[in-house]
């Protein structure tokens, strides 16, 4: 298995866990969460320089 993919997978799992914990602590609904995540997606699409290393493999 490619080492980069393992690191990305572990970081992804950690990120998801952190987001879900934050949602639980704040008592957010599914609708609140979807709306907030859409703002994140929009920002990333408009502003972020994203690495695409995982697509090269």
C-alpha positions as a Markdown table, in Angstrom:
| # | Residue | x | y | z |
|---|---|---|---|---|
| 1 | Unk | 0.0 | 0.0 | 0.0 |
| 2 | Unk | 1.2 | 3.5 | -0.8 |
| 3 | Unk | 2.4 | 5.4 | 2.3 |
| 4 | Unk | 0.8 | 8.6 | 1.1 |
| 5 | Unk | -2.6 | 7.0 | 0.9 |
| 6 | Unk | -2.3 | 5.6 | 4.5 |
| 7 | Unk | -1.4 | 9.0 | 5.8 |
| 8 | Unk | -4.3 | 10.6 | 3.9 |
| 9 | Unk | -6.6 | 7.9 | 5.2 |
| 10 | Unk | -5.5 | 8.5 | 8.8 |
| 11 | Unk | -5.8 | 12.2 | 8.5 |
| 12 | Unk | -9.3 | 11.9 | 7.0 |
| 13 | Unk | -10.4 | 9.6 | 9.8 |
| 14 | Unk | -9.1 | 12.1 | 12.4 |
| 15 | Unk | -10.8 | 15.0 | 10.6 |
| 16 | Unk | -14.1 | 13.2 | 10.4 |
| 17 | Unk | -13.9 | 12.3 | 14.1 |
| 18 | Unk | -13.1 | 16.0 | 15.0 |
| 19 | Unk | -16.0 | 17.3 | 12.9 |
| 20 | Unk | -18.5 | 14.8 | 14.4 |
| 21 | Unk | -17.4 | 15.6 | 17.9 |
| 22 | Unk | -17.8 | 19.3 | 17.3 |
| 23 | Unk | -21.3 | 18.7 | 15.9 |
| 24 | Unk | -22.3 | 16.7 | 18.9 |
| 25 | Unk | -20.9 | 19.2 | 21.4 |
| 26 | Unk | -22.7 | 22.1 | 19.7 |
| 27 | Unk | -25.9 | 20.1 | 19.3 |
| 28 | Unk | -26.1 | 20.8 | 15.6 |
| 29 | Unk | -28.9 | 19.3 | 13.5 |
| 30 | Unk | -28.4 | 17.6 | 10.1 |
| 31 | Unk | -29.7 | 20.7 | 8.4 |
| 32 | Unk | -27.3 | 23.0 | 10.4 |
| 33 | Unk | -24.4 | 20.7 | 9.5 |
| 34 | Unk | -25.2 | 20.6 | 5.8 |
| 35 | Unk | -25.5 | 24.3 | 5.6 |
| 36 | Unk | -22.2 | 24.9 | 7.4 |
| 37 | Unk | -20.4 | 22.3 | 5.3 |
| 38 | Unk | -21.7 | 23.8 | 2.1 |
| 39 | Unk | -20.1 | 27.1 | 3.2 |
| 40 | Unk | -16.8 | 25.2 | 3.8 |
| 41 | Unk | -17.1 | 23.6 | 0.3 |
| 42 | Unk | -17.8 | 26.9 | -1.3 |
| 43 | Unk | -14.9 | 28.6 | 0.4 |
| 44 | Unk | -12.5 | 25.8 | -0.6 |
| 45 | Unk | -13.6 | 25.8 | -4.2 |
| 46 | Unk | -13.2 | 29.5 | -4.4 |
| 47 | Unk | -10.0 | 30.0 | -2.4 |
| 48 | Unk | -8.1 | 26.9 | -1.5 |
| 49 | Unk | -5.1 | 25.4 | -3.3 |
| 50 | Unk | -5.7 | 21.7 | -2.8 |
| 51 | Unk | -3.1 | 19.0 | -3.2 |
| 52 | Unk | -4.2 | 16.2 | -5.5 |
| 53 | Unk | -1.4 | 13.8 | -4.7 |
| 54 | Unk | -3.8 | 10.9 | -4.1 |
| 55 | Unk | -5.1 | 11.2 | -7.6 |
| 56 | Unk | -1.6 | 10.5 | -9.1 |
| 57 | Unk | -1.6 | 7.0 | -7.7 |
